[in-house]
């Protein structure tokens, strides 16, 4: 292991439809974070097409890596390691990133550092573009909630290394529910930001069903999704008008209430005083506000990433990669992508 100060890690993220490269030093300071979005391409199909995503990654990754290193003001020789998302995610896109990282690590004789995508989202909370060491501000143990288009999970973390799953969705992720309802309302893709935009024009005046589960920390959003779809279908069958903003506001408010209730309960039951939000849906302002209000009632410290670190990005990969590197958790050149990888 070559020790350099500062310790620059190049992060590579290709788990879904965003191609990203980033340089982060010492696990917290972001020197560059370049993202190539494929939203416009996939919006034509109403969702991510894995084969198209893989081809876009192949086209974008190499120039983005060069741009990230250049923007960081360093050279490839200054890097201490290459961190790459190993999983979970779509197998084709993952393979593009893993194959690139393995080739790069071999050519530059650098350590290859596998990173778990879900855990990396949590580490987005530890990033700072200033001289402030954000990573060291969080007290363990803590509760982390990861909410995105593919995940809705609660983790109990005793330290940087440990990440115990204590609750997850039994069906749809909350972001997936947003996408499906947005499609039913002809709002477009991706659904989350579009639902949020419409919600600000309306009121949470519709009582949608909240699923009841025989588990303290698990989630279910398929019942809520069905409740919204049934409401829309009944209105259309009877040729009755309905307010799209009110539907979106009511859906968003209900999702936020479910997430807040389960997560706060997990924090109180485990006697922790810090909650981290992570993942693309954590950018939702209503969810952030409801969490902030409820956490303050229980004297719980609430943290969430900067908006540009909520969605998939390589800075979070590089951050977690730094800690894996320091713990000696490096990979070998026969490493493969693992689409269903767990933290």
DAMOBEL-V150822 format. One record per pair of residues at least 12 apart in sequence whose C-alpha atoms are under 6 Angstrom apart, sorted by the first residue. I is the first residue (numbers start at 1). J is the second residue. D is the distance in Angstrom with one decimal. If there is no record, write none. Layout:
# DAMOBEL-V150822
i=I j=J d=D
i=I j=J d=D
This chain:
# DAMOBEL-V150822
i=7 j=25 d=5.2
i=7 j=26 d=5.2
i=7 j=80 d=6.0
i=8 j=24 d=5.7
i=8 j=25 d=4.3
i=8 j=79 d=5.0
i=8 j=80 d=5.6
i=9 j=23 d=5.7
i=9 j=24 d=5.5
i=9 j=79 d=5.9
i=9 j=80 d=5.8
i=9 j=81 d=5.2
i=9 j=82 d=5.9
i=9 j=318 d=5.6
i=10 j=22 d=5.7
i=10 j=23 d=4.6
i=10 j=82 d=5.0
i=10 j=83 d=6.0
i=10 j=318 d=5.9
i=11 j=83 d=4.7
i=11 j=84 d=5.8
i=11 j=314 d=5.0
i=11 j=317 d=5.3
i=11 j=318 d=4.2
i=12 j=84 d=4.7
i=12 j=314 d=5.2
i=13 j=85 d=5.5
i=13 j=314 d=5.0
i=14 j=93 d=5.5
i=14 j=94 d=5.6
i=14 j=97 d=5.5
i=15 j=89 d=4.7
i=15 j=90 d=5.9
i=15 j=93 d=5.6
i=15 j=94 d=4.9
i=16 j=90 d=5.8
i=17 j=38 d=5.8
i=17 j=53 d=5.4
i=18 j=36 d=5.9
i=18 j=37 d=5.0
i=19 j=35 d=5.7
i=19 j=36 d=4.9
i=19 j=57 d=5.8
i=20 j=34 d=5.5
i=20 j=35 d=4.3
i=20 j=313 d=5.5
i=20 j=314 d=5.2
i=21 j=34 d=5.4
i=21 j=65 d=5.3
i=21 j=68 d=5.9
i=21 j=314 d=5.0
i=22 j=68 d=5.5
i=22 j=314 d=5.1
i=22 j=315 d=5.1
i=24 j=318 d=5.8
i=27 j=319 d=4.2
i=27 j=322 d=5.2
i=28 j=126 d=5.9
i=28 j=127 d=4.5
i=28 j=128 d=5.6
i=28 j=135 d=6.0
i=29 j=128 d=5.2
i=29 j=129 d=5.2
i=30 j=129 d=5.0
i=31 j=72 d=4.8
i=32 j=68 d=5.5
i=32 j=71 d=5.8
i=32 j=72 d=5.2
i=33 j=315 d=5.9
i=34 j=68 d=5.9
i=43 j=189 d=5.3
i=46 j=189 d=5.7
i=54 j=92 d=5.6
i=54 j=93 d=4.5
i=81 j=110 d=5.3
i=81 j=111 d=4.9
i=82 j=112 d=5.2
i=82 j=113 d=5.8
i=83 j=113 d=4.4
i=83 j=114 d=5.9
i=83 j=318 d=5.7
i=83 j=321 d=5.1
i=84 j=114 d=5.4
i=84 j=115 d=5.7
i=85 j=115 d=4.8
i=85 j=116 d=5.9
i=85 j=117 d=5.7
i=86 j=114 d=5.5
i=86 j=115 d=5.6
i=86 j=337 d=4.9
i=86 j=338 d=6.0
i=87 j=116 d=5.6
i=87 j=117 d=5.7
i=87 j=338 d=5.0
i=87 j=339 d=5.1
i=87 j=341 d=5.2
i=88 j=339 d=4.4
i=88 j=340 d=4.9
i=88 j=341 d=4.7
i=89 j=339 d=4.9
i=90 j=339 d=5.9
i=91 j=339 d=5.3
i=94 j=337 d=5.9
i=95 j=337 d=5.7
i=102 j=333 d=5.8
i=112 j=330 d=5.7
i=112 j=331 d=5.3
i=113 j=330 d=4.5
i=113 j=331 d=5.5
i=114 j=331 d=6.0
i=120 j=316 d=5.2
i=120 j=317 d=5.3
i=120 j=320 d=5.7
i=121 j=278 d=5.5
i=121 j=279 d=5.7
i=122 j=278 d=5.3
i=123 j=316 d=5.7
i=124 j=305 d=5.7
i=124 j=309 d=5.9
i=124 j=316 d=4.8
i=125 j=304 d=5.8
i=125 j=305 d=4.6
i=140 j=158 d=5.5
i=140 j=159 d=5.8
i=141 j=157 d=5.4
i=141 j=158 d=4.2
i=142 j=157 d=5.4
i=142 j=272 d=5.6
i=142 j=274 d=5.0
i=142 j=275 d=5.9
i=143 j=155 d=5.7
i=143 j=156 d=4.8
i=143 j=275 d=4.8
i=144 j=275 d=5.6
i=144 j=276 d=4.6
i=144 j=277 d=5.9
i=145 j=277 d=5.0
i=146 j=278 d=4.7
i=146 j=279 d=5.3
i=147 j=279 d=5.0
i=147 j=281 d=5.4
i=148 j=175 d=4.9
i=148 j=279 d=5.1
i=148 j=280 d=4.9
i=148 j=281 d=5.0
i=149 j=173 d=5.9
i=149 j=175 d=3.8
i=149 j=176 d=4.6
i=150 j=173 d=5.5
i=151 j=173 d=5.2
i=152 j=168 d=5.6
i=152 j=169 d=5.6
i=152 j=173 d=5.2
i=153 j=167 d=5.5
i=153 j=168 d=4.1
i=154 j=166 d=5.8
i=154 j=167 d=4.9
i=167 j=217 d=4.6
i=167 j=218 d=4.5
i=168 j=218 d=4.8
i=168 j=219 d=5.8
i=169 j=218 d=5.6
i=169 j=219 d=4.2
i=169 j=220 d=5.3
i=170 j=220 d=5.5
i=171 j=220 d=5.8
i=172 j=221 d=5.4
i=172 j=222 d=5.6
i=177 j=225 d=5.9
i=178 j=191 d=5.4
i=178 j=192 d=5.3
i=179 j=191 d=4.0
i=195 j=248 d=5.5
i=198 j=245 d=4.8
i=199 j=245 d=4.9
i=199 j=248 d=4.8
i=199 j=249 d=4.0
i=201 j=245 d=5.5
i=202 j=245 d=4.3
i=202 j=246 d=4.4
i=202 j=249 d=5.8
i=203 j=246 d=5.0
i=203 j=249 d=5.6
i=204 j=246 d=5.8
i=204 j=249 d=4.8
i=204 j=250 d=3.9
i=206 j=250 d=5.6
i=208 j=227 d=6.0
i=209 j=224 d=5.5
i=209 j=227 d=5.9
i=210 j=224 d=5.9
i=211 j=223 d=5.9
i=217 j=262 d=5.4
i=256 j=287 d=5.0
i=260 j=291 d=5.8
i=273 j=300 d=4.7
i=273 j=301 d=5.9
i=274 j=300 d=5.6
i=274 j=301 d=4.6
i=274 j=302 d=5.9
i=275 j=302 d=5.0
i=276 j=303 d=4.9
i=276 j=304 d=5.8
i=277 j=304 d=4.9
i=279 j=310 d=5.0
i=279 j=311 d=5.9
i=280 j=310 d=4.8
i=280 j=311 d=4.2
i=283 j=307 d=5.8
